[in-house]
Amino acid sequence: MPFDYRSTETRILSDSSLVPPPVLLQAESPRIVLASQSRTRRILLEQAGLHIESRPARVDEHAIRESALAEGASPDDAALLLAEMKARRIDNSDAVVPDAVVIGADQILACDGEWFEKPADRDGARTQLLRLRGRTHVLHTAVVVRRGGQTIWHHVARPELTMRPFSQAFLDRYLTAEGDAILSSVGAYLLEGRGVHLFDRVEGEHAAILGLPLLKLLGFLRQHGVVMS
């Protein structure tokens, strides 16, 4: 009787017992809630061995940013305000269990006194990248932690990135390769991918550039028993 290799392979690949459960590096409680629909921030936390609940915080980011700018706020203060509003929106909602740790985060890109937002389309991304070309900009990356209706911690990281004087031909090729993915980034680039070709120099924590000062956040969570020490 012939041996059925295919059926055996199917049974092996479909056996869920062969997939080890994730090893988490956090306490059983409290729950951790990310006040964001950012896939990048969620992945940063999950890759750090944390189990999180991700909930979109629907705030008018443009209006908050414009109000802060009109009032003469610093990029640090504006980024903190955005992160605070996101965390507060989720912390005050009925969707979060009591005593959960709620994390809000946001970024302001500033270059020579000018603030930049996520581009609305590819033409906007092109214009923005041309304005940043050959210059150094700062990503003011804020994170806020709330628990029990109170803000209990915040931090702002300031990575500095210098774009090289890339050619128009490179920019055309880059925009074609990236497509609409760059519209989700305040800088119109994804440093974790092809966007690294745009730069001559990068200083600061990689996770903070992607949108979350992870090392400082983990340190705070560790001190408060949310993450294992």
Number of C-alpha atoms within 10 A of each C-alpha: 3 4 7 8 8 9 9 10 10 10 10 12 11 10 9 10 9 9 9 7 8 10 9 15 15 20 14 10 12 17 19 23 24 24 28 23 13 15 9 15 21 21 13 17 19 14 11 14 15 21 19 17 14 18 18 14 20 13 12 11 16 12 10 16 19 14 13 18 16 9 8 11 15 15 26 19 17 23 26 25 23 26 26 23 22 27 30 23 16 24 29 15 10 8 9 17 14 14 15 17 24 29 29 28 29 25 31 27 22 21 16 10 10 10 16 17 21 19 21 12 13 18 11 15 23 17 13 18 19 17 11 21 18 16 16 18 22 22 28 25 27 29 28 27 27 23 20 14 16 11 16 12 14 19 15 23 22 22 20 19 20 18 20 16 14 16 10 11 8 12 15 11 10 17 20 11 11 17 11 15 13 19 20 15 17 22 24 27 23 19 17 12 9 13 16 14 14 23 18 15 12 16 12 15 16 15 18 23 24 20 24 27 25 20 11 16 18 17 13 17 17 16 11 11 13 21 20 13 13
